[in-house]
């Protein structure tokens, strides 16, 4: 099955999720610990999730440790969504908003019906958290629109600075203790500073940086396969 990834809040899902509306139809990621796995699954399933990924908290010495679960099922609770367990070392491969594929292989003889070997595949993609690329471009357009007033004010000041400066004698009377040509010197300094700002504004450096952050900062390349995945039975215990 394919689905969009959403991290549970709280991350351990030891109580009802506070972002349940955002989890509807998503593959929800939770962290092991804090409560039984059955409780986590109950909270995630109640939020309308399509599946659950349980991330381990193993350290470097346990990267190859097989998941062991012993737990009685909660009375009256029926698990209806698939669950896959992955080792903690693979947590970095999973990002909010990405499209994730959960694959389950046919079970072997004598394997309980509730168990089947599974893993996670992350296809190449560009990930835009909290919105699509279209939404991000809309936000960029809104940002540029908000800066138009600043641009107009900057252009107005540049026009004023292009006018000849007033005679030094006219401004010198307002500069107590300054040299007679002090006003003209200050004026030229301001003109040079504004000229540098004109080039910055013309280049739209802030738009370029924002665009790069939106379109390139969250780009994933290549195909990552998490091979440490283990499915969970309906009856389990941490």
Secondary structure as UniProt FT lines:
FT   STRAND          2..7
FT   TURN            11..12
FT   TURN            18..19
FT   HELIX           20..23
FT   TURN            24..25
FT   STRAND          27..31
FT   HELIX           37..46
FT   TURN            47..48
FT   STRAND          51..55
FT   HELIX           60..62
FT   TURN            63..64
FT   TURN            75..76
FT   STRAND          82..86
FT   HELIX           88..93
FT   TURN            96..97
FT   STRAND          99..104
FT   TURN            109..110
FT   TURN            113..114
FT   STRAND          118..122
FT   STRAND          125..126
FT   TURN            129..130
FT   HELIX           133..162
FT   HELIX           168..172
FT   TURN            173..174
FT   TURN            176..177
FT   TURN            180..181
FT   HELIX           182..203
FT   HELIX           205..215
FT   TURN            216..218
FT   STRAND          219..220
FT   STRAND          224..226
FT   TURN            227..228
FT   STRAND          230..231
//
